[in-house]
Amino acid sequence: MPGLCAASRARVLSELAGSLYGPVPRPPDALEVSCQPWTGSHALWLRITARVGTGAFTVDAALWLPSGPGPAPLIAGLDFLGPVGMSADPGFPLDPDAVVSPRPDLGAADGRLRDAMRGASTYRWPRDLLLRRGYALLLSCYGSWVPDDPQAWRAHGVKPLIDPDGPSGAISLWAWALMRLLDVAEKWPEIDAGRMTVAGHSRLGKAALWAAAQDGRIRGVYANQSGCAGAALSRHPEGETLAQLADRFPHWLCPDPVTDPGALPMDQDRLIAACAPRGVYLAAAAGDGWADPAGSYRALQMAARAWPDAHIDTPPEIALRPDQPILSGPLGWHLRPGGHEMLPQDWVRVLNWLDRLSPASEDARDHRGRAG
């Protein structure tokens, strides 16, 4: 099978877990799902309960299914507001324990979900476009699984359930949450388990890449402007640094992460390569230098050696012009005008890439998120 050999891939995961992320914990002992119609959004409202020993944690998600025949390919993701951001309908519950990025433009100045946020992020996940193209969409709120706060994350969510005193950072736990969404998706006959993609923006793009490196069920990963500790090379002298990230968000990484790029055992191109032979799509924006588009493109070029049918040889001076998308084998890239966001115009290109991907092989799907 193309891609890294098993020993090389295991080494990449071990080194990155030890130096940056902490390990992705093992799956729960049991995972239970109940559902009911969310009539205000033509979706299913899911209640997911993970059990470990005598402990349990319950979180909400929403599933939209296309109307076409046959099992549909899936796009699964964690979102900053989750299903609440996808519809103005008041029928979906607000999680009082969730802590999300404190962005005033989304009404989240204190990091808590509010009614004013309902429908505020529909542009990030253009549901009607995805459904029209035949894709199912499964979304949950990242701040419910792991509160995005260096104090609150230890008191609520999956951290106290699966890693109370352990070394796993929030990026690893968000990756774990994405894997659990795939566990849920496998329960639906309307979903094609061989064509499951994970996607994420910014910090959640970091988590999506880390999940894809762990879980062979993932057919492809779309990481949008994932930047430092995501797709961007740590040794590339642009954008956010590991030291800055660890200072601002100490809970994202493992305790005492390696923040000196020169001391890292490997760089982020190895993370991307660990996703082979599955598909990887990276997107960036010309006005988002903090996420280092040039370092991300260079990492993709370096990682492309793991795919014998991919050739990312477009010179950076062309690839880093807006609206010059690149598709080669299972790999894709584009840079658009604008700033740090995930937009419908990004998704148009991502869907064109996804339509080209072959299903995940049965051998790959044997790796069912058994990390840890």
Secondary structure, 3 states (H helix, E strand, C coil): CCCCCHHHHHHHHHHHHHHHHCCCCCCCCEEEEEEEEECCCCEEEEEEEEEECCEEEEEEEEEECCCCCCCEEEEEEEECCHHHHHCCCCCCCCCCCCCCCCCHHHCCCCCCCCHHHCCCCCCCCCHHHHHHCCCEEEEEEHHHHCCCCCCHHHCCCCHHHHCCCCCCCHHHHHHHHHHHHHHHHCCCCCEEEEEEEEEEECHHHHHHHHHHHHCCCEEEEEEECCCCCCCCCCCCCCCCCHHHHHHHCCCCCCCCCCCCHHHCCCCHHHHHHCCCCCEEEEEEECCCHHHCHHHHHHHHHHHHHHCCCCCCCCCHHHHCCCCCCEEECCEEEEEECCCCCCCHHHHHHHHHHHCCCCCCCHHHHCCCCCCC
